[in-house]
Amino acid sequence: MTEFKDGVLAISGSLTMATVPALFPAGVAHLENGDMQVDLSRVDLVDSAAVSLLLGWLRAAQHRGRQLRITGLPEDLSSLARLYGVDRLLPQAS
């Protein structure tokens, strides 16, 4: 489930191969209108598709000259990003 308010896309539930394909275009659409912060603090299940989703949104943001920031990155998603060697690419908000 997602909720977009004041430039923050809050995602809850699962970020897996089953859910990511529907989420990707929604994030890109929000980037058309401005910068976006992604709040993952309510995500409870991830797989490698979650890493791909964030990298895809990052690429879309860069292509549009927008900023993307990530908050609440779950530890299991952070671990996957480290495993794939892309953890430093994910723009986490302080």
C-alpha positions as CSV (number, residue, x, y, z in Angstrom):
1,M,0.0,0.0,0.0
2,T,1.2,3.5,-0.8
3,E,0.3,7.0,0.3
4,F,1.6,10.2,-1.3
5,K,1.4,13.4,0.7
6,D,3.6,16.6,0.7
7,G,6.3,15.0,-1.5
8,V,6.6,11.9,0.6
9,L,5.7,8.5,-0.8
10,A,5.0,6.2,2.2
11,I,5.1,2.5,1.4
12,S,3.8,-0.2,3.7
13,G,3.7,-4.0,3.4
14,S,5.8,-5.9,0.9
15,L,8.3,-4.8,-1.7
16,T,8.7,-8.0,-3.7
17,M,8.5,-9.2,-7.2
18,A,4.8,-9.5,-6.8
19,T,4.3,-5.8,-5.7
20,V,7.1,-3.8,-7.3
21,P,5.8,-3.8,-10.9
22,A,2.7,-1.9,-9.9
23,L,4.6,0.5,-7.7
24,F,7.3,1.6,-10.2
25,P,5.1,3.7,-12.5
26,A,3.4,5.4,-9.5
27,G,6.8,6.6,-8.2
28,V,7.9,7.8,-11.6
29,A,4.6,9.8,-12.0
30,H,5.3,11.5,-8.7
31,L,8.8,12.5,-9.9
32,E,7.2,14.3,-12.8
33,N,5.9,16.9,-10.4
34,G,9.0,17.4,-8.2
35,D,11.4,15.9,-5.7
36,M,10.3,12.8,-3.8
37,Q,11.1,11.3,-0.4
38,V,10.3,7.6,-0.1
39,D,9.4,6.4,3.5
40,L,10.1,2.7,3.9
41,S,9.6,2.5,7.6
42,R,6.4,0.4,7.3
43,V,7.8,-2.1,4.8
44,D,7.9,-5.5,6.4
45,L,9.1,-7.8,3.6
46,V,11.6,-7.3,0.7
47,D,13.4,-9.2,-1.9
48,S,15.8,-8.2,-4.7
49,A,13.0,-6.4,-6.6
50,A,13.0,-3.7,-3.9
51,V,16.6,-2.8,-4.7
52,S,15.7,-2.7,-8.4
53,L,12.7,-0.4,-7.6
54,L,14.8,2.1,-5.7
55,L,17.5,2.2,-8.3
56,G,14.9,2.6,-11.0
57,W,13.3,5.5,-9.2
58,L,16.8,7.0,-8.7
59,R,17.5,6.8,-12.4
60,A,14.1,8.3,-13.2
61,A,14.7,11.2,-10.7
62,Q,18.2,11.9,-12.2
63,H,16.8,11.9,-15.7
64,R,14.2,14.5,-14.7
65,G,16.6,16.6,-12.6
66,R,14.8,15.7,-9.4
67,Q,16.0,14.7,-6.0
68,L,15.1,11.3,-4.5
69,R,15.6,10.6,-0.8
70,I,15.0,7.5,1.2
71,T,14.0,7.2,4.8
72,G,13.3,4.3,7.1
73,L,15.3,1.8,5.0
74,P,14.7,-1.6,6.5
75,E,17.8,-3.5,7.6
76,D,17.1,-6.4,5.3
77,L,16.8,-4.1,2.3
78,S,20.0,-2.4,3.4
79,S,21.7,-5.8,3.6
80,L,20.6,-6.7,0.1
81,A,21.9,-3.4,-1.3
82,R,25.3,-4.0,0.4
83,L,25.4,-7.6,-1.0
84,Y,24.8,-6.2,-4.5
85,G,27.4,-3.4,-4.0
86,V,24.9,-0.6,-4.5
87,D,24.2,0.6,-1.0
88,R,26.2,3.8,-1.5
89,L,24.0,4.6,-4.5
90,L,20.8,4.8,-2.4
91,P,20.3,8.5,-1.3
92,Q,19.2,8.2,2.3
93,A,17.9,11.3,4.0
94,S,19.4,12.2,7.3
